[in-house]
Amino acid sequence: MTDKVIENNRVSIIGEVVSDFEFSHEVFGEGFYVLEVAVSRLSNQYDRIPLMVSERLVDVTQDYRGQFVEVSGQFRSYNRHEGMKNRLVLSIFVRDWNFIDEEEENSKTNQIFLEGFICKAPIYRKTPLGREIADILVAVNRPYGKSDYIPCIAWGRNARFAAGFEVGGKIRIWGRVQSREYLKKIDENEGEKRVAYEVSVSKLEYGE
């Protein structure tokens, strides 16, 4: 059962460590830490992706900034309480961690596969330049009755296809994890720069 569930959420990335470890939480005496890696895109830009790493997997007292790592695991979410609101926090839960010399040319640096269920009606829209986009929120089951809620974004014909998906429908997604900066409005005069994480969809299947 556990292996089957893990198969529905697989991610592997190669990137450069760009932060120190920061303590996140502890479970049954095992400490978990967050750090960020920069993952290159084909466009020569970078995504800054947060990793959730166990202290039993790697020495979290060391500074690995500037080193390249290859990691695999699951893209996970949890709700963090901020005042009166909950905020969805996303990171890659690392199961395997390997140091590599450097990122190889044309290597598959960022891949994800998800199998889950549509948990909100997809939002289809067009940009001012006419580009089609659909926002999809996918619930991916985990062992022990838990689920991860993963925001996904589809483009073009995939967006048109996704516009007709129904809540509760089964979906399979292939793509990449990406980061995106946005301005969160605090009040009339003030905004706060934040980073959102989502899956950029390259291929999707709907239904059984």
Legacy VTK file of the C-alpha trace (Angstrom):
# vtk DataFile Version 3.0
C-alpha trace
ASCII
DATASET POLYDATA
POINTS 208 float
0.000 0.000 0.000
2.699 2.480 1.018
4.792 1.868 -2.123
1.706 2.273 -4.317
0.898 5.624 -2.703
4.467 6.884 -3.052
4.356 6.040 -6.771
1.661 8.696 -7.269
4.022 11.557 -6.336
7.550 11.412 -7.719
9.917 14.305 -8.237
13.628 14.501 -9.074
15.694 17.666 -9.459
19.308 18.712 -9.915
20.314 22.112 -8.591
22.805 24.290 -6.770
22.435 24.794 -3.019
21.812 28.526 -2.398
20.933 28.702 1.317
21.789 27.329 4.745
19.682 24.735 6.539
16.856 26.204 8.608
15.115 24.101 11.272
11.503 23.300 10.385
10.074 20.717 12.813
10.705 17.469 14.650
8.851 14.141 14.392
9.564 11.373 16.927
12.997 12.849 17.667
13.937 13.256 13.995
14.689 16.854 12.966
13.679 18.215 9.569
15.321 21.204 7.929
14.568 23.389 4.903
17.092 24.684 2.393
16.799 26.075 -1.125
18.336 24.964 -4.400
18.491 26.898 -7.674
17.314 24.752 -10.574
18.054 25.990 -14.076
15.410 26.346 -16.777
15.962 26.055 -20.523
15.461 29.839 -20.705
18.612 30.401 -18.592
16.458 31.523 -15.673
16.320 29.700 -12.344
13.677 28.337 -10.018
14.457 28.490 -6.300
12.967 25.281 -4.898
12.668 24.529 -1.152
13.758 21.086 0.061
12.633 19.429 3.311
15.543 17.277 4.500
15.959 14.938 7.469
19.023 15.373 9.681
19.483 11.608 9.256
19.981 11.978 5.515
22.690 14.650 5.440
24.838 16.621 7.906
22.693 19.721 8.441
25.474 21.534 10.351
27.504 21.975 7.136
27.352 24.832 4.622
26.789 23.324 1.172
26.148 26.555 -0.716
27.622 26.421 -4.226
27.537 22.617 -4.355
25.327 20.697 -6.781
22.921 18.054 -5.541
20.627 15.522 -7.156
17.575 14.749 -5.027
14.402 12.731 -5.386
11.287 12.502 -3.267
7.733 13.877 -3.173
6.231 17.350 -3.623
4.345 17.912 -0.369
2.118 20.553 1.203
1.050 21.528 4.690
-1.052 24.322 6.160
0.854 26.874 8.222
-1.186 29.039 10.580
-0.475 32.747 10.090
-2.648 34.827 12.397
-6.262 34.093 11.518
-5.442 32.421 8.188
-3.922 29.205 6.897
-1.238 29.368 4.239
-0.371 26.434 1.972
3.374 25.746 2.213
5.029 23.544 -0.413
8.423 21.828 -0.507
10.108 18.736 -1.874
10.321 16.049 0.820
13.720 14.492 0.084
14.158 10.709 0.159
17.467 10.470 -1.735
20.284 13.039 -1.700
23.487 12.826 -3.755
26.239 15.351 -4.352
27.336 15.672 -7.979
30.251 17.527 -9.568
28.068 19.905 -11.561
24.943 20.000 -13.620
25.451 18.141 -16.899
24.487 19.735 -20.188
21.002 18.662 -21.335
20.423 16.675 -18.152
16.847 16.255 -16.920
17.157 18.704 -14.052
13.513 18.960 -13.011
10.847 16.266 -13.426
7.642 15.503 -11.561
4.791 13.001 -11.906
1.545 13.310 -9.937
-1.555 11.135 -9.862
-4.471 12.513 -7.879
-7.903 14.101 -7.962
-9.233 17.527 -8.947
-10.271 19.236 -5.704
-11.382 22.650 -7.060
-12.963 23.637 -10.355
-10.079 24.584 -12.706
-9.769 28.314 -13.434
-9.313 28.994 -17.139
-8.256 32.445 -18.359
-6.325 34.294 -21.037
-3.402 36.668 -20.518
-3.501 40.177 -22.052
-1.394 38.737 -24.897
-3.949 35.979 -25.510
-2.052 33.093 -23.936
-4.350 30.446 -22.456
-3.780 29.344 -18.842
-5.618 27.010 -16.480
-4.990 26.730 -12.726
-5.609 23.236 -11.347
-5.493 22.189 -7.680
-4.720 18.475 -7.316
-5.126 16.372 -4.160
-2.540 13.573 -4.047
-3.121 10.836 -1.469
-0.464 9.907 1.067
-0.359 6.989 3.554
-2.383 7.175 6.789
-5.262 9.146 5.288
-3.253 12.285 4.474
-3.228 14.257 1.221
-1.005 16.853 -0.414
-2.638 19.745 -2.260
-0.538 20.721 -5.256
-1.237 23.802 -7.418
-0.601 23.110 -11.110
-0.636 25.434 -14.111
-1.369 24.331 -17.690
-0.896 26.292 -20.916
-2.329 26.348 -24.429
-4.238 23.249 -25.493
-3.590 21.625 -22.104
-5.314 24.630 -20.505
-8.325 24.289 -22.826
-8.479 20.567 -22.032
-8.260 21.202 -18.264
-11.039 23.812 -18.368
-13.586 20.983 -18.679
-12.307 18.867 -15.768
-14.770 18.176 -12.951
-14.134 18.214 -9.206
-13.350 14.674 -8.060
-12.029 13.602 -11.447
-8.834 11.568 -11.559
-5.802 13.207 -13.156
-2.216 12.318 -14.036
0.300 15.104 -14.572
3.863 15.247 -15.887
5.829 18.461 -15.659
8.328 20.464 -13.640
8.343 22.279 -10.291
8.646 26.039 -10.640
8.825 29.115 -8.423
7.060 32.387 -9.184
7.316 35.749 -7.453
4.145 37.737 -6.848
3.022 40.755 -4.853
0.662 40.008 -1.959
-1.498 43.048 -1.200
-1.419 43.850 2.527
-3.560 46.991 2.395
-4.322 49.894 0.047
-0.749 51.205 0.089
1.374 48.214 0.945
2.329 44.955 -0.752
4.617 42.097 0.247
6.765 40.167 -2.216
6.165 36.419 -1.913
7.109 33.273 -3.807
4.593 30.684 -4.996
5.496 27.123 -5.958
3.547 25.105 -8.502
3.819 22.410 -11.146
4.158 23.624 -14.729
2.302 20.974 -16.749
3.845 19.515 -19.886
1.451 16.552 -20.263
-1.781 15.488 -18.563
-4.323 12.678 -18.666
-7.852 12.821 -17.261
-10.112 9.992 -16.145
-9.427 6.387 -15.185
LINES 1 209
208 0 1 2 3 4 5 6 7 8 9 10 11 12 13 14 15 16 17 18 19 20 21 22 23 24 25 26 27 28 29 30 31 32 33 34 35 36 37 38 39 40 41 42 43 44 45 46 47 48 49 50 51 52 53 54 55 56 57 58 59 60 61 62 63 64 65 66 67 68 69 70 71 72 73 74 75 76 77 78 79 80 81 82 83 84 85 86 87 88 89 90 91 92 93 94 95 96 97 98 99 100 101 102 103 104 105 106 107 108 109 110 111 112 113 114 115 116 117 118 119 120 121 122 123 124 125 126 127 128 129 130 131 132 133 134 135 136 137 138 139 140 141 142 143 144 145 146 147 148 149 150 151 152 153 154 155 156 157 158 159 160 161 162 163 164 165 166 167 168 169 170 171 172 173 174 175 176 177 178 179 180 181 182 183 184 185 186 187 188 189 190 191 192 193 194 195 196 197 198 199 200 201 202 203 204 205 206 207
